[in-house]
Amino acid sequence: MMVFVGLLMVYLIGAGILTRISIEWTWKELLGYSFLLGIAAETFFMFTCDVIGFRFTKYVLFFAGFAVIILCYDTLYAYWTAKRKDINLGSWSLKTLNYPALILGSVIFYMFYLITAKNLFWPTFEHDAIGTFDKLGRVMAVEGVFKVSLFQYGLEGAGGIYPPLFDGGIAYLHLYGDMDHKIITTLFYISLLLSFYAICRKYVSVINALFFTLMLEMVPELFSHAALLLGNLPTTAYVGTASLALFVWLQSRERRYFILTCILSALCLWIRNDTIGFALAGAFIIALFADKAKRWKQAAIYLGSALLPFIIWTLYLKLKIHSTQGGRFVDHFGFDAHKMKLMLSYVFSYFTWVQVGAMVPGIQLYGLSFMLAFLVILLNIRNIKKDKPYVLVFTLVSFAVYFMIFYLIDEKKQSAPISSLMESSFKRGMFCFIPALLFYVSTSQVVQRFSTWLESFRTGKATA
C-alpha cells in the first residue's frame, strides 16, 4: 500500500512543478511528464540530504515532497478547475466511431499490457542491474546516502559513477516498500509513450499520432528493455521528451516548452553522462533557429541549465567519491583508422539489415524506425530546408558527439574491446535518437499529405 502512496507523491510533485510553469498543458502531457519530473525531484532531495550529511529516509522524502505539493496547491487547483470540463467521453455512435484509431489504440494498450505483465512477473536478472543499479538502489535505501559502503570495497559496479537519478529512483521505491522495483521501468515507459503521443497529436491526426506511437512502442530492442531494470529506457524517456519539447518551442515559441526542455535536458545529464551530446545539439539549434534577438541568450540559458547537474555530479564524484567521469578515456587524441572503420561498420549495421560481429542486424534491433526515417527524408527532400530542419540538425550533431564519446574511450581502461561496447552500450544508446526521428517522420509534409488523404477517405469527405 505504501508504494502507491510514494508513487502518488511522485506524480503530484511532478504535476505541481508543471502547473507552476503553466496550466495550459493537456492532461496527456501532464500525465506523461509528471512522473519524470517527480522522481527526479525526489532524487534531488536525496542528494541534498547526502551533501549536508543528513541521512534520507522515507519520512524525510515524504515531507519534502509534501512541501512541494503544498507550495503548488494553488496552481494544481487552478489546473483542475480549468481542465475538468475536458474530462468527458463526449457523444459517439458506432457509425461515427474512428475504427482505425480504436484498433491502433487497442494494439498499443495490449502490447503495453503484455510487456508490463512480463516486467512485473519476472524478477531482476540482468547483469548490469544486479551488479550496479538494483544493488546500489537497495543499499542507498538502507544506508540513506549516495556514497554507500560498496564504494569502500570497489563493489559499486560499472555504473557506480553514473548520476544518481535511476539508482535514486530505485532507492525511493525500496524505501516505500517495493522490493522488486521493476514498476519503475513501466512508469518510465508509459511516460515516454504518452508524452510522444501528446506532442505528435498537437500537429497530426489521431490515427497518425497513434500509428507512430505504436511504431515507437514496437521498436524490438526498446520493447524488450521495457521488461528490464536497466537505465537505457529511462534515459530515452528523458532525452525523447526533452528533444520533443525543444522542437515544439522552436515551432510555437511558447515559453512553457522552453522552460520544460531546459528542465528535462538537465535531467538527461542527471541520469546519464553520455547524453551531453543532446544538450550541446540543443544549444546549437537554438543558436541557429531561434529568434535572432534572443537566440544567444536562450542558447546560453538552455546549455547552462542542462550542464548544471553534470557539473554538480562531477564535483561530487571528485570531492566525495574520489573518482572521475573521464577516467576511462584516452589520454592523448590520435586517429585510429581500424577503430574508426570498425565503429562505422557497426553504425551501418544499426541502420540496415547487415550483420557485423556477433550483433544481430539493425532491422532486428530497431525494426523499421531508422530505415523509415531515411526513406521519408529522401521523399521529403524538396521541403527539407523548411520542414523542421532543426530536428535533422539536432539528430546529426547529437549523434556526432555520441559517436566521438565512444571513439575516445580507452579500451584498456574500460577493460572491454570497442566491438563489445558497440554491441552493448552504444547499441542501447541508439534508443535516444528514435523519438526525435519518428516525430520528424510523423509531422513531415509527405506523411501529412498521406495522412490527410487517409482521413478524407475514412470520413468520405473530399479534400480541397
C-alpha positions as CSV (number, residue, x, y, z in Angstrom):
1,M,0.0,0.0,0.0
2,M,2.8,2.4,0.9
3,V,4.4,2.1,-2.6
4,F,1.2,3.5,-4.1
5,V,1.4,6.5,-1.6
6,G,5.0,7.0,-2.8
7,L,4.1,6.9,-6.4
8,L,1.1,9.2,-5.9
9,M,3.5,11.6,-4.2
10,V,5.9,11.5,-7.2
11,Y,3.1,12.3,-9.7
12,L,1.7,15.1,-7.6
13,I,5.2,16.7,-7.2
14,G,5.7,16.5,-11.0
15,A,2.2,17.8,-11.7
16,G,2.8,20.7,-9.2
17,I,6.0,21.7,-11.0
18,L,4.3,21.5,-14.3
19,T,1.3,23.6,-13.3
20,R,3.6,26.1,-11.6
21,I,5.2,26.6,-15.1
22,S,1.8,26.8,-16.8
23,I,-1.8,25.5,-16.6
24,E,-2.0,25.1,-20.4
25,W,-0.8,21.5,-20.5
26,T,-3.2,18.9,-21.8
27,W,-3.9,16.1,-19.4
28,K,-1.9,13.7,-21.6
29,E,1.2,16.0,-21.3
30,L,0.6,16.3,-17.5
31,L,0.5,12.6,-17.0
32,G,3.4,12.0,-19.4
33,Y,5.8,14.5,-17.8
34,S,4.7,14.3,-14.1
35,F,6.5,11.1,-13.2
36,L,9.7,12.2,-15.0
37,L,9.8,15.4,-13.0
38,G,8.5,14.0,-9.7
39,I,11.0,11.1,-9.4
40,A,13.9,13.4,-10.4
41,A,12.8,15.9,-7.7
42,E,12.9,13.1,-5.1
43,T,16.5,12.2,-6.1
44,F,17.5,15.9,-5.7
45,F,16.0,15.8,-2.2
46,M,18.2,12.7,-1.6
47,F,21.3,14.4,-3.0
48,T,20.7,17.5,-0.8
49,C,20.4,15.3,2.3
50,D,23.6,13.5,1.3
51,V,25.6,16.7,0.8
52,I,24.6,18.3,4.1
53,G,25.3,15.0,5.9
54,F,21.7,14.2,6.8
55,R,20.6,10.6,6.2
56,F,17.5,10.5,3.9
57,T,14.6,8.3,4.9
58,K,11.0,7.6,3.7
59,Y,9.7,10.3,6.1
60,V,12.2,12.9,5.1
61,L,11.4,12.4,1.4
62,F,7.6,12.4,2.1
63,F,7.7,15.7,3.9
64,A,10.0,17.3,1.3
65,G,7.6,16.2,-1.4
66,F,4.6,17.2,0.5
67,A,6.0,20.7,0.9
68,V,6.4,21.0,-2.9
69,I,2.8,19.9,-3.3
70,I,1.5,22.4,-0.7
71,L,3.5,25.2,-2.4
72,C,1.9,24.3,-5.8
73,Y,-1.6,23.6,-4.4
74,D,-3.0,26.8,-5.9
75,T,-1.8,26.0,-9.4
76,L,-2.9,22.4,-9.1
77,Y,-6.3,23.5,-8.1
78,A,-6.4,26.1,-10.9
79,Y,-5.4,23.4,-13.4
80,W,-8.2,21.1,-12.2
81,T,-10.7,23.9,-12.4
82,A,-9.7,24.8,-15.9
83,K,-9.4,21.3,-17.3
84,R,-12.0,19.1,-15.6
85,K,-14.6,20.1,-18.2
86,D,-12.3,18.3,-20.8
87,I,-12.6,15.0,-19.0
88,N,-15.6,13.5,-20.6
89,L,-16.4,10.8,-23.1
90,G,-18.5,13.1,-25.3
91,S,-21.1,11.7,-27.7
92,W,-20.3,9.0,-30.1
93,S,-22.0,6.3,-32.1
94,L,-20.9,3.1,-34.0
95,K,-21.5,5.0,-37.2
96,T,-19.1,7.8,-36.5
97,L,-16.6,5.9,-34.4
98,N,-12.9,6.2,-35.6
99,Y,-12.3,2.5,-36.0
100,P,-8.7,2.7,-37.2
101,A,-7.8,4.8,-34.2
102,L,-9.6,2.3,-31.9
103,I,-7.7,-0.6,-33.4
104,L,-4.4,1.2,-33.1
105,G,-5.1,2.2,-29.5
106,S,-6.1,-1.3,-28.6
107,V,-2.9,-2.7,-30.1
108,I,-0.8,-0.1,-28.2
109,F,-2.6,-1.0,-24.9
110,Y,-2.4,-4.7,-25.4
111,M,1.4,-4.6,-26.2
112,F,1.9,-2.4,-23.1
113,Y,-0.1,-4.9,-21.0
114,L,2.0,-7.8,-22.3
115,I,5.4,-6.3,-21.6
116,T,4.2,-4.9,-18.2
117,A,2.9,-8.3,-17.2
118,K,6.3,-9.8,-18.1
119,N,8.1,-6.9,-16.3
120,L,6.2,-7.3,-13.1
121,F,6.3,-11.2,-13.1
122,W,9.9,-11.9,-13.8
123,P,12.5,-10.9,-11.1
124,T,15.6,-8.8,-11.9
125,F,18.2,-10.9,-13.6
126,E,20.2,-8.6,-15.9
127,H,23.9,-8.4,-15.2
128,D,24.1,-4.6,-15.0
129,A,21.0,-4.4,-12.9
130,I,22.2,-6.9,-10.3
131,G,25.8,-5.6,-10.5
132,T,25.0,-1.9,-10.3
133,F,21.5,-0.3,-10.4
134,D,19.5,-2.7,-8.3
135,K,22.3,-3.3,-5.9
136,L,23.1,0.4,-5.5
137,G,19.4,1.4,-5.1
138,R,18.9,-1.2,-2.3
139,V,22.0,-0.2,-0.4
140,M,21.2,3.5,-0.8
141,A,17.8,3.0,0.7
142,V,19.3,1.1,3.7
143,E,22.2,3.5,4.4
144,G,20.4,6.7,3.4
145,V,23.3,8.1,1.4
146,F,24.6,8.1,-2.1
147,K,28.2,7.2,-1.2
148,V,27.3,3.8,0.1
149,S,29.7,1.4,1.7
150,L,30.0,-0.5,-1.6
151,F,32.5,2.2,-2.8
152,Q,34.8,1.3,0.1
153,Y,35.3,-2.2,-1.3
154,G,35.1,-1.4,-5.0
155,L,31.8,-3.2,-5.3
156,E,29.7,-0.3,-6.8
157,G,29.7,-1.9,-10.3
158,A,30.5,-0.5,-13.7
159,G,27.7,2.2,-13.4
160,G,28.6,3.3,-9.9
161,I,29.8,6.7,-11.1
162,Y,26.6,7.4,-13.2
163,P,24.5,10.3,-12.0
164,P,22.0,9.1,-9.3
165,L,18.6,9.6,-10.9
166,F,17.9,5.9,-11.8
167,D,19.7,4.4,-8.7
168,G,17.9,7.0,-6.5
169,G,14.6,6.2,-8.1
170,I,15.1,2.5,-7.2
171,A,16.1,3.5,-3.7
172,Y,13.0,5.7,-3.4
173,L,10.7,2.7,-4.3
174,H,12.6,0.5,-1.9
175,L,12.0,3.0,1.0
176,Y,8.3,2.8,0.3
177,G,8.3,-1.0,0.4
178,D,8.6,-2.0,-3.3
179,M,11.1,-4.9,-3.0
180,D,11.2,-5.6,-6.8
181,H,11.4,-2.1,-8.1
182,K,10.6,-3.0,-11.7
183,I,7.4,-1.0,-11.7
184,I,9.8,2.0,-12.3
185,T,10.6,0.7,-15.8
186,T,6.9,0.5,-16.6
187,L,6.4,4.1,-15.4
188,F,9.2,5.4,-17.5
189,Y,7.9,3.5,-20.5
190,I,4.3,4.8,-20.3
191,S,5.7,8.4,-19.7
192,L,7.7,8.1,-22.9
193,L,4.8,6.8,-25.0
194,L,2.2,9.2,-23.6
195,S,4.4,12.2,-24.0
196,F,5.3,11.2,-27.5
197,Y,1.6,10.8,-28.4
198,A,0.7,14.1,-26.8
199,I,3.3,16.1,-28.7
200,C,2.6,14.4,-32.1
201,R,-1.2,15.0,-31.5
202,K,-0.5,18.7,-31.5
203,Y,0.4,18.6,-35.2
204,V,-1.2,15.5,-36.7
205,S,-4.4,13.5,-36.8
206,V,-5.3,10.9,-34.1
207,I,-4.6,8.0,-36.5
208,N,-1.2,9.4,-37.4
209,A,-0.2,10.1,-33.8
210,L,-1.3,6.6,-32.7
211,F,0.4,4.9,-35.6
212,F,3.8,6.4,-34.8
213,T,3.3,5.9,-31.1
214,L,2.8,2.2,-32.0
215,M,6.0,2.4,-34.1
216,L,7.9,3.7,-31.1
217,E,6.4,1.0,-28.9
218,M,7.2,-1.7,-31.4
219,V,11.0,-1.0,-31.6
220,P,12.1,-4.5,-30.8
221,E,15.1,-3.8,-28.6
222,L,13.4,-0.9,-26.8
223,F,10.3,-3.0,-26.2
224,S,12.4,-5.7,-24.6
225,H,14.0,-3.2,-22.3
226,A,10.6,-2.3,-21.0
227,A,10.8,-5.6,-19.1
228,L,14.4,-4.9,-17.8
229,L,15.7,-2.9,-14.8
230,L,18.3,-1.1,-16.9
231,G,19.0,2.6,-17.3
232,N,18.7,2.9,-21.1
233,L,14.9,3.1,-21.4
234,P,14.6,5.8,-18.6
235,T,17.4,7.7,-20.3
236,T,15.4,7.5,-23.6
237,A,12.4,8.8,-21.8
238,Y,14.2,12.0,-20.7
239,V,16.1,12.5,-23.9
240,G,13.0,11.9,-26.0
241,T,10.7,14.2,-24.1
242,A,13.4,16.9,-23.8
243,S,14.1,16.9,-27.5
244,L,10.4,17.0,-28.4
245,A,9.7,19.9,-26.0
246,L,12.6,21.7,-27.6
247,F,11.1,21.2,-31.1
248,V,7.7,22.4,-30.0
249,W,9.2,25.5,-28.6
250,L,11.2,26.3,-31.7
251,Q,8.0,26.0,-33.7
252,S,5.5,27.6,-31.4
253,R,7.7,29.9,-29.3
254,E,5.6,29.1,-26.2
255,R,7.6,29.9,-23.1
256,R,6.4,26.9,-21.1
257,Y,8.0,24.5,-23.6
258,F,11.4,26.3,-23.3
259,I,11.3,26.0,-19.5
260,L,10.3,22.4,-19.8
261,T,13.0,21.5,-22.3
262,C,15.6,23.2,-20.1
263,I,14.5,21.1,-17.1
264,L,14.3,17.8,-19.0
265,S,17.6,18.4,-20.7
266,A,19.2,19.0,-17.2
267,L,17.6,15.7,-16.1
268,C,19.1,13.9,-19.1
269,L,22.5,14.6,-17.5
270,W,21.2,13.7,-14.1
271,I,20.6,10.2,-15.3
272,R,23.4,9.6,-17.8
273,N,26.7,11.4,-18.6
274,D,26.9,10.4,-22.3
275,T,23.7,12.4,-23.0
276,I,25.8,15.6,-23.1
277,G,25.7,15.5,-26.9
278,F,22.0,16.2,-26.8
279,A,22.5,19.2,-24.6
280,L,25.2,20.6,-27.0
281,A,23.0,19.8,-30.0
282,G,20.0,21.6,-28.4
283,A,22.1,24.7,-27.7
284,F,23.4,24.6,-31.3
285,I,20.0,24.5,-33.0
286,I,18.7,27.2,-30.6
287,A,21.6,29.4,-31.8
288,L,20.7,28.6,-35.4
289,F,16.9,28.6,-35.5
290,A,15.6,30.7,-32.5
291,D,14.6,34.4,-32.8
292,K,17.7,36.5,-33.8
293,A,17.3,39.0,-31.0
294,K,17.4,36.4,-28.2
295,R,19.0,33.3,-29.7
296,W,22.4,33.6,-27.9
297,K,20.8,34.4,-24.6
298,Q,18.4,31.5,-24.9
299,A,21.1,29.1,-26.0
300,A,23.2,30.1,-23.0
301,I,20.3,29.6,-20.6
302,Y,19.5,26.2,-22.2
303,L,23.1,25.0,-22.1
304,G,23.7,26.4,-18.7
305,S,20.7,24.7,-17.1
306,A,21.5,21.4,-18.9
307,L,25.1,21.3,-17.8
308,L,24.4,22.3,-14.2
309,P,23.6,18.8,-13.0
310,F,26.7,17.5,-14.9
311,I,28.9,19.9,-13.1
312,I,27.3,19.2,-9.7
313,W,27.8,15.5,-10.1
314,T,31.3,15.8,-11.4
315,L,32.3,17.8,-8.3
316,Y,30.5,15.3,-6.1
317,L,32.5,12.4,-7.7
318,K,35.8,14.2,-7.3
319,L,35.3,15.6,-3.8
320,K,33.3,12.9,-2.1
321,I,33.6,9.7,-4.0
322,H,37.1,10.5,-5.2
323,S,36.5,9.3,-8.8
324,T,36.2,11.0,-12.1
325,Q,33.9,10.6,-15.1
326,G,36.8,11.0,-17.6
327,G,38.9,8.1,-16.2
328,R,38.0,5.7,-19.0
329,F,39.0,8.0,-21.9
330,V,42.3,8.2,-23.9
331,D,45.0,10.5,-22.6
332,H,46.1,11.7,-26.0
333,F,43.9,12.1,-29.0
334,G,45.0,10.4,-32.2
335,F,43.4,8.9,-35.3
336,D,42.9,5.2,-35.2
337,A,41.8,4.0,-38.6
338,H,41.0,0.5,-37.6
339,K,38.8,1.6,-34.7
340,M,37.0,4.2,-36.8
341,K,36.4,1.7,-39.6
342,L,35.0,-0.9,-37.1
343,M,32.7,1.7,-35.4
344,L,31.4,2.9,-38.8
345,S,30.7,-0.7,-39.8
346,Y,28.6,-1.2,-36.7
347,V,26.7,2.1,-37.3
348,F,25.9,1.0,-40.8
349,S,24.6,-2.3,-39.4
350,Y,22.3,-0.4,-37.0
351,F,20.6,1.4,-39.9
352,T,20.3,-1.6,-42.2
353,W,19.9,-5.4,-42.3
354,V,23.7,-6.1,-42.5
355,Q,25.3,-8.0,-39.6
356,V,28.6,-7.1,-38.1
357,G,30.4,-9.1,-35.5
358,A,28.2,-11.1,-33.0
359,M,25.4,-8.4,-33.1
360,V,22.2,-9.1,-34.9
361,P,21.3,-6.8,-37.8
362,G,19.8,-3.4,-37.0
363,I,16.5,-4.2,-38.5
364,Q,16.1,-6.8,-35.8
365,L,17.1,-4.3,-33.1
366,Y,15.2,-1.2,-34.2
367,G,12.7,-2.5,-36.6
368,L,11.8,-0.1,-39.4
369,S,12.4,3.1,-37.4
370,F,15.7,4.2,-38.9
371,M,15.1,2.9,-42.4
372,L,11.6,4.5,-42.5
373,A,13.1,7.8,-41.3
374,F,15.7,7.8,-44.1
375,L,13.1,6.9,-46.7
376,V,10.8,9.8,-45.6
377,I,13.8,12.2,-45.5
378,L,14.5,11.3,-49.2
379,L,10.8,11.6,-50.2
380,N,10.7,14.9,-48.3
381,I,13.9,16.3,-49.8
382,R,12.2,19.2,-51.5
383,N,10.9,20.5,-48.2
384,I,14.0,19.7,-46.1
385,K,15.0,23.3,-45.6
386,K,11.6,24.5,-44.4
387,D,10.1,21.4,-42.8
388,K,11.5,21.4,-39.3
389,P,15.2,21.2,-40.4
390,Y,16.2,21.7,-36.8
391,V,15.2,18.1,-36.0
392,L,17.6,16.7,-38.5
393,V,20.4,19.1,-37.4
394,F,19.8,18.2,-33.8
395,T,20.0,14.4,-34.6
396,L,23.2,14.7,-36.7
397,V,25.0,16.9,-34.1
398,S,24.0,14.8,-31.1
399,F,24.9,11.6,-32.9
400,A,28.3,13.0,-33.9
401,V,29.1,13.9,-30.2
402,Y,27.8,10.5,-29.1
403,F,30.0,8.7,-31.6
404,M,33.0,10.7,-30.6
405,I,32.5,9.9,-26.9
406,F,32.8,6.2,-27.7
407,Y,35.6,6.7,-30.1
408,L,37.6,8.4,-27.3
409,I,37.1,5.5,-24.8
410,D,40.3,3.7,-23.9
411,E,39.7,0.0,-24.4
412,K,42.3,-0.9,-21.8
413,K,40.9,1.3,-19.1
414,Q,37.4,0.1,-20.0
415,S,38.6,-3.5,-19.9
416,A,36.5,-4.2,-23.0
417,P,37.2,-4.1,-26.7
418,I,35.3,-1.5,-28.8
419,S,33.4,-4.3,-30.6
420,S,31.9,-5.3,-27.2
421,L,31.0,-1.7,-26.4
422,M,29.3,-1.2,-29.8
423,E,27.3,-4.4,-29.3
424,S,26.1,-3.4,-25.9
425,S,26.3,0.2,-24.6
426,F,26.4,2.0,-28.0
427,K,23.6,-0.2,-29.3
428,R,21.3,0.6,-26.4
429,G,22.2,4.3,-26.5
430,M,20.7,4.4,-30.0
431,F,17.3,4.4,-28.4
432,C,17.6,8.1,-27.7
433,F,17.6,9.1,-31.3
434,I,14.4,7.2,-32.3
435,P,11.7,9.5,-30.7
436,A,13.0,12.6,-32.5
437,L,13.3,10.8,-35.9
438,L,9.8,9.3,-35.6
439,F,8.4,12.8,-34.6
440,Y,10.0,14.2,-37.8
441,V,8.5,11.4,-39.9
442,S,5.1,11.8,-38.3
443,T,4.9,15.5,-38.9
444,S,6.8,15.7,-42.3
445,Q,4.9,17.1,-45.2
446,V,5.0,13.9,-47.2
447,V,3.4,11.9,-44.4
448,Q,1.0,14.7,-43.6
449,R,-0.3,14.6,-47.1
450,F,-0.9,10.9,-46.9
451,S,-2.5,11.3,-43.5
452,T,-4.9,13.9,-44.8
453,W,-5.9,11.7,-47.7
454,L,-6.4,8.8,-45.4
455,E,-8.6,10.9,-43.1
456,S,-10.7,12.1,-46.0
457,F,-11.1,8.6,-47.3
458,R,-12.2,7.4,-43.8
459,T,-14.7,10.1,-43.4
460,G,-15.9,10.2,-47.0
461,K,-15.0,13.9,-47.4
462,A,-13.1,15.0,-50.4
463,T,-10.0,17.1,-49.9
464,A,-9.9,20.6,-51.3
